[in-house]
Amino acid sequence: MIPIARPLLGEEEKSAVLGVLSSGMLAQGKKVAEFEQRFAEFIGVQHAIATSNGTTALHAALLAHNVGLGDEVITTPFSFIATANAIKMTGATPVFVDINEKTFNINPDLIEKAITSKTKAILPVHLFGLPADTEKISAIAKKHHLAVIEDACQAHGAEVAGKKVGSFGTGCFSFYATKNMTTGEGGMITTNDDAVAQQCGKLISHGSERKYYHDFIGYNYRMTDIAAAIGIEQLKKLPLFNAKRKGNAQFLAQYLQHIQGIVVPEMAVVPEINPASNLTHVFHQYTIRVTPEFPFSRDQLLQNLTENNIGTAIFYPVPIHQQKAYPEYHHLRFPVAEMAAAQVLSLPVHPGVSEEDLLFITRFIQDVEHKSRKLL
Ligand SMILES: *Cc1c(COP(=O)(O)O)cnc(C)c1O
């Protein structure tokens, strides 16, 4: 089976973890501090605060920007549920804005129409590793005095004009096992705002800066030194991982882009292909669209691939506004997000995928298409 995701862990991670175990200091200590410093440097921000996962990073970041009951936060309906849940957890209301069909990211041209007197922040997601339109979003946020909280949980190392995502607003990252780098479970908040950083530090540790002195009721959202030790080693390997992902994506595009009924990811935004682009895509997922011109339905193709040991997945089959957990949004329509949910299919692109695997995947899809055209 070629899995859709697989963490790459080596001797470096193993010995780092053993080092922490031998030290006997398992909770927050030196390794967390070192990981935070290295991650802040990598993203190019003043502060990084390690958390227990990406969801808690988002929750704490929103709270640190004073988002709460009665506030609205503008975001995308086409994301992992945690994006909207984190807004809900603060008591605020997610306000969804439809996506762009080429990038799968929030459509910046629809944001201003969604702004009300209650709007407190914009929460774009850099979905599948492609940066959202940070330029337009930052300009809108500035004009309306809104905070920007970036869900960069799928975009470690992605850039806009040489600047890393997570440095445009307050960034939130996840180190879940399937992400571009992992600590098993883990997260990080990145920011240049001293006050936000200080507040995040307190929020994730029961409202305290100094042990047993509590300024307000906070949470325990801390990362362990065991996780941080893995993260330090993974961060060193991240540029190599991302380069491999991009190479794999280019390979897939080369073979799949000419198949009728398959829309490959927006490779035009990859600088190697379009020098005018200033975006760096880190291909957390390689997500194609299977349109009605393809001889099989998306779900039939998925079943076919699965039966032939090619791990595929649908990210995401149900947009957030149509989830059971969000009944108050069911009457709303976001046509592009709904079309995407019906057509997307993610193929293995992670650094553990070999060239042989890629050939097998692309040949398989080409064959499926050829054979069925003959039958028609
Ligand atoms: C993974 C992910 C999260 C949540 O991260 P966890 O570490 O699983 O809590 C949030 N948003 C997006 C877009 C993600 O992919």
The ligand as an ORCA input file, in Angstrom:
! r2SCAN-3c Opt
* xyz 0 1
  C      -4.353     19.753     11.364
  C      -5.124     20.992     11.226
  C      -5.607     21.699     12.343
  C      -5.574     21.195     13.731
  O      -4.395     20.707     14.198
  P      -4.366     19.565     15.313
  O      -2.919     19.543     15.677
  O      -4.847     18.308     14.709
  O      -5.217     20.020     16.444
  C      -6.231     22.911     12.109
  N      -6.409     23.385     10.871
  C      -5.985     22.730      9.793
  C      -6.218     23.329      8.440
  C      -5.343     21.501      9.933
  O      -4.958     20.837      8.832
*
